Amino acid sequence: MRVRALATLRDHWIVLLGLVGVAALIVAVDPRKVARAVAGADAWPALLMIPVVLALYLCHAVAWWIALRGIGAEVGLRQSVKVTLISQAFDILPGGDLWRVPIVRSDGERPVNTGSIAATVIFDDLVYFFVLTFAMVPLAVTAPVVRLPLAIALGPQVAIFTVLLWPSVYRWLAGRVAAMPLFRRFEPQLAVLGPTFQRLVVPRVIVPVVLVDAVCAMLAIGLYGLAMSAVHAAGVGIPAIAFTYATGQVLSGLTVLPGALGAYEGMMTGMMALQGVPPAAAAAAALLYRLVNDVLMALIGLGVALSLDREYLRGLGRRPAETMV
């Protein structure tokens, strides 16, 4: 039993670190105040979060399906929705959205190329975060003090896009990474990632993906706004909510923590507290958002997985990295 517990801690220490961060935030704010804020939440905004979060992940599935079509993958929209939902059950684990890779399968005769599928996931995520970053712009126009966070958020994204879209730079960097013992087994996938990404950055793919991801960004901001409304975190306008949500999501996404567990809650609480929202209400809103966006969607994903055939279930037993070697 002790050996099994130690093995679990070793395999999931990053997730446990995130949970410790969430617990530390609640203790720092005051557990009783956070509990009162959650217990006093309005039912209607909280219930309205459910159809909004379902619409959000439907849009995510559509954006990813467009990217899949861009590389000629024989994966239909229906399967894209299924895989997107199932992958939410593993979103809190290392790998994030790349859990779609071991789950997806071809709807046609040609087998899927896991390296290319991974490239579509990365492409969709990068485009989404890039679009979401522009939710920070309205407040940055009127408040110069917030322009620095906007620049910090855009900088790494521009650098990643530049590397992926510059063939010679990408080949040089991929070669150096593949030469490292830790990443040597990923050399075939690294060779596919850059060229596949470059194939996707064409008007017939990038334009519809950007448009759908813009809808995703609005739904995600609306979801967080409903969480704020549910816990009576009043006094903050839509531009400030959009700025805070986008900043928290983009910057916490740069951490190594899966799902930005702990980092997201801390950033959102701190930024809302700086804008005059009581810390307990800000923490309660972040936790309510996490409950609906992650816990509820994980349960739905597990339900979808259990309703499908064994071929999907076999994919759930493999880590994303195992399918890319």
C-alpha positions, 0 to 999 in steps of 0.5 A: 500500500505504501509503495502504491501511494508513493508511486501515485505521488511520483506520477501525479506530483504536479497535479498534487502541487496544483491542489496544494496551491488551491488549498493555500489560496482558500486558507489565505483568503479565509475558508469561512468567507469563501464557504459563505460566498459559495453557499450564498451563490445565486442559483440562476447564474450558476445554472445558466453556466451549464448550457454556456459551458456546453456551447463553449466546448461544442465551439472548441470541437468545431474549431478543431474539426476545421483544423483537422479538415485542413490537413485532410484527416478523415475525422468527422464533426461528430467524432471531433465533438466526442473526442473533445468532450472525452479529453476533458476528463484528462484535462487536469493531467499533464498533456492537456488537450493533447489527450485528444491524440490517443483517443481520435481515430479515422472515420475513413480507410486511412489511419490517422497520423498522430504527429499531424493530429497533435499539430492540429491540437497545438494549432487550435490552442495557439490560435484560441489563446491568441484570439483570447489575448485581444479581449485585453485590448479594450481596457488597455486602450483606456488604461495604460497601466495594463498595457504591460500585461498585454505585451507580456501575454502576446510576447511568447505567443508571437515567438512561438508562431514565428518559430513554427512558421519560419521553416529554417528556424524550426528545422534548426530548433527541432533538430537541437531538441531532438538531439537531447536524450529526453526528447530523442524519441519524439524526432519523427513527430517534431519533423511533422509538427512544423510543416503541418502547422505551416499547412494550416496557416492559410486563409481557408483554415485560419479565417474560420478557426479565428472566427469560431475561436472568437465565439469560444472566447466570448463564451468563456468570458461570459462563463466567468462573468456568470460565475462572478454574478453568481457570487455577487462580485458586483462593481466590475464592468465587462471590459474589466472582466474580459481583461482579467479573464484573458490575462489570467488564462493566458498567463497561467497557461504559460505555467507547467501546471496541468490546467494551470491548477492553482495558478489560475485561481490565484491570478484571478483572485489577485487581479479581481481583488486589486479591482475592489472585489472582496477576495472571498468573492473573487476566490469563490468565482474562480472556484465556481468557474473551475467547478463548471469548466473542469469538474462538470466537463470531466464528468460529462467526458467520462460519461461520453467515454463509457457510452462508446465502444471499446476502441475509444476506451483502449485509447483512454489507457494510453498517454499522449506521449505514448501515441506519438512515438 
